Amino acid sequence: MSDATSAVPVCIAGTGSYLPEKVLTNADIEKIVDTTDEWIVTRTGIRERRIAAEGEFTSHMATHAAEKALAQAGIAAEDIQLIIVATITPDTLTPATACYVQQRLGAFGAVAFDISAACSGFLYSMKIAKRLISDGAFENALIIGAEKLSSFVNWEDRNTCVLFGDGAGAAVLKKAGPGDGEILATEMGTDGRQTHLLNIPGGGSACPITTENADQRLATLAMLGKEVFKHAVTRMKQSAEKVIERSNLTADDIALVVPHQANLRIIDAIADRLDIPAERVFTNLQKYGNTSAAAVAIALDEANRSGAIKKGEHVVLVVFGAGLTWAAAAIRW
């Protein structure tokens, strides 16, 4: 699904991120399951990940990231009009985690809701917020990707527990003025025929957790990794190419690609297929693992604050997740 004509340009006014203090290294995981640092690094590129503290929830991390994004944007929480939280690990099934974030920020003038699009959620949120601002419904928006995946990992499954971590990233969107950047194009898609490839089978209405099945760990992530890999590379390449083309750009015009941080092999394959050299691809999964909806948001904030993105440069964000879902955005910074 691509953009229709937008009446008003929209820019990213600020970014923020938050990572819990606790670091879980591959050496730590070697003590939990039968695996090795070499095996994990060779197959994923991940060396460590962050784990939320006891009593630290998705809304706490989302709020910390949001505060940093608001501060950089120079916008007070009470002036934010829309809050979208992308998460598959909400504090509660209802109300939405965005409502807790609104409460913590004191942003009581904002409409707040969650979306569930797994690792694609932050860019889904970006497309929704961009359209609502451009159409005049809101002046600004706070979009957040936040996950406490450690609560939904089967720590006895060595194929999945090595992959995931906790964290949050945020961005403030607003109407673009003279001299501001612009979100040039967005793209998103879904293939519900592949829901079986990556899911949390238990905990919903289809399979409530009961005393009879509690020991089966049904409310944890399950994945068919090889199949996910193939779909991820194809869909991310296609969606990135679409936003580059619709922005009247070429691969040579892209200063930085910020991909979903799931697996270094996937990132390398995407860069190769887009003909983007490795030095123009931002990676931080070695530090944080896969933080689902938070991953591209955290990476964007780190790229922004480190100076990896400079004003006026073109950036492409591209993601893929359970659903299956995928999305991309081309941005003039």
N, C-alpha and C positions, 0 to 999 in steps of 0.2 A: 504494500500500500504506500503510495507516494504522496507528495504534497500537491495540493491544489494551489491556485494563485493566492498568495498572502497579501493582505492589504497593508500591513504594518510590519516592518522588520523587527526582529527580536534578537537580543544579544544575551550572552552570559556575563553577568555583572560581577560575580564572585564565586569562588569555589571553597570547599572545606572538606576535611576528612578527619576521621578518628579511628585509632587502632587501640585495642586493649593493651595493657602493660604486659600481661603474661605471654611469654614466647614459648612455643612448643616446637622443638627442633626435631630433625629426623632421628637424631640419637635418642631423644626422649621416646619417639614412636617405636624405635627398635625394642624398647623395654615393654611395649604394650602388645605388639603383634609380631609375627614372624616376617620381618622385612629388614632391609638394610638401607643405609644412606645412599649407597651407590645405586641400588635398584630404583629408589625414589627419584633421585636427581637425573639419572639416565632417561627415565621414562616420562618425567613430568617437568623437570627443571626446578622443582620446589625444594627449598632447604629448611624453611621454617614457616610457621604460621602463628597468628595471634589468637588467644582464647579468652573470651570474656570472663570476668570475675564472677564468683557466686553472687547473685543479687544484681548483676549488671545485665540489663535486658536490651533488646533491639531498640526500644524507644530511647534509652539512655544514650546509646552510641549515636543514634540518628540525631538526637538533640545536640550533642557535642559537635558533630560535623556541621550541623545547620548553623550553630552559633558562629563558627569560623567563616562560613560562607557569607552570612549576613554582615559580619564585621568587615570583610573584604569589599563587599558591595556597598557598604555605607548605608544600609537600610535597616531600620529598627524593626524588631519582631512585630510590634503592634501595627506596622504599616504593610506587612505581608498580606496579600489577598487570597492566595491559594497555596496549599501544602499538599503535595503528593508524595507518599512514601511507597517505594517499590520494595517488597519483601516477600519471601516465602516462609519466613520464621517470625511471624507477628507475636507481639507480647501475648495477645489473646485472640481467639477466633473472631470475637466481636467484643467491644468496639474496635475500630481500626487503629493500628499503631499510630497513624497520623493524628488521631485525636489526642493520644497521650503526648505526642510531640508538641501539638498546639498548646496543650496545658502546660508543659514544661517550659516552653518558650514564652508563654504569655501572649501568644499571637491570636487573640480572640476575635480579630476581625477577619480571619481567614476561613475559607471553606477548606475542609481537610478530609482526605480519603486515601485508601491504599489501592495499589494494583498488584496483581500477582502474575508476573511474566518471567519468573525465575531470573536467570542471568541477563536477560534482555530488558528487565524492568526499568532500569534507569533511563534508557533511551526511549522506551515506550512513554515514560513520564515526560521526557523532553518533548517528544512530538505532540503529546496532548497539551502540555502547558504552552508550547509555542503557538499552537493553533488557537487556544483560548485567549491568549494575549493579543495575537495578531487580529483576531476577530472583534476585539474590543470588550470582551467579557471581563477581563482583569487587566490591571496595569502591570502586575508582577506575579511571580510564582517562586516558591521554594520547592525544588525537587530533590529527593533523597533516596539513595539506595542503601539499605541497612540490613544486616543479617547476623543472627546468632546461630550459625550452622552447627556449632559444637553441641547444641541441644538436640540435633536431629541426625547425628552421625552414629553409625554402628561402630563402636570402637573395637569390635572384634573382627571386622571386615577389613582386611589389609588392602583390598583393592580400592576402597573408597575413603577410609579414615585418614589416609595420608594426604588427601587432596584439599580438604576444606578448612577454612578459618573464619574468624569473626571480624567485623569492622563496619564502617559506614562512610559514605561520601555524599556530598551535597553540592548543589549549584543554585544560584539565584538567577532567574531569568527576568528580563524586563524589556519594555519597548526600547528599541535602539535609537539613540540620538546621533547627532553629527559627531564623527570621530570614533563612535563605538564600533565594535565588531558586529557580526551577524551570523545567526544560524542559517546557512544557505539552503540546505536540503536535508530532509529526513526520510527514512525508509524503514518499514517494519513488515514482518510477515510471520505466518504461523502454519504449521502442518500438524494438525491434530491426529493424523494417521499414525504418528510416531510417539504417542503418549507413553507407550510401554518402555521406551528406551531409557528414560531418566525420570524417576518419580519418587514420591514418598507414599507408598500404598495405603498405609493405615493412618487413622486419626480423623478422617473425614466421615461424611454420612454413609459412604459406600462400605467403609470398614472401620467402625468405631473401635476404640481400644477398650477392651473389657478385661475382667479378671481371668477369663479363659484364654485370651490371646496375648496378654501383656508380656509374656516371656519370649514372644516371637520377634520382637523388635521391628514391628511393622511400621512404626512411626519414625523410620530412619530412611536415609537416602539409599536408593537402589539404582544401579546404572549398568547398561551394556556399553562399555567404553569404546570398543572398536567401531560399533555402528554410530555412536554419537560423534566420534572423530570424523568419519567420512561426511556426515551431514554438515557438521560444523564448518569444515573447510569450504565446501561448496557454497553454502548459504552465505557465509561471511564474505567470501569473494564477490558473489553476485550483488549483495546489498551495498558493499563498499563501492563497487564499480558504478552502481546506479547513482549514488549521491555525488560521486566525483563528476560523472557525466552531466547530471542535471545542474551542477554548479558551474558548468562550462570550464572545468578544470581538467588537467591531465595528471598522471602519476607524478610527473616531474614538479608539479605545482604544490604537492603535498609536503609540508615541512615535517609533519609528524603524524604517524598512525598510532592511535591509542586503542589497542584491541582488548577484548575480554581476557582476563588473566586466569586461564584455566590450565593450560598445558603449553609448554614451550614448543613442543613439536607442532601444535596447531598454529601458534603464532608464527613460527618460521615458515610453515606451509603457506599461510595467508600472505605474508610479506613477499614470498617468492612468486606467487601467482599474481599479485598486484604489481610486481616489478618495482618494489620499494626496498631499498637497501636496509640492512639490519640496523644501521646507525640512525635511521629515521623511524624506528619502531620502538615505542616505549614499553618497557617491561618492569614489573616489580613483583611478579608472582613468586620469585625466589624468596622473598621476605614474608609474604602474606598468604600464599596459596590461593585457592579459589574462594572468593567471598561473595559469589553469586551476584545479586543485583548491586552490591557495593563495589565490585571489583573495578569496573571501568570508571566509576565516580572517584574512587580513591586514586586511581592511576592518573586521571585528569587533573586532580588537585595537586598531586605531587609533580606532575609535568609543568603545571602552571607556576607553582611556587618555586620550583628549582630553576626556572628560566629556560626550560626545554622548549617552551612555546613563547614566542615573542609577538608583540602587537603587530597586527596586519598579516601574520602568517596563516596559512591554511592547515587545518587539522581535520583528520577523519577519525571518528570513533566507530567501532564496529563490534558487535556482540552476538552471542548465540547461547541459547539455553533450553531448558526443559519445555516441552509443549508439543512439538518443538517450536521454538520461537527464535527470531533473529531481528536485528535492527542495525541501522547505521545512521550517522549524521556527519555532514560536512559543515565546517565552521570557519569563518574568517575571524581570527582572534582580535 
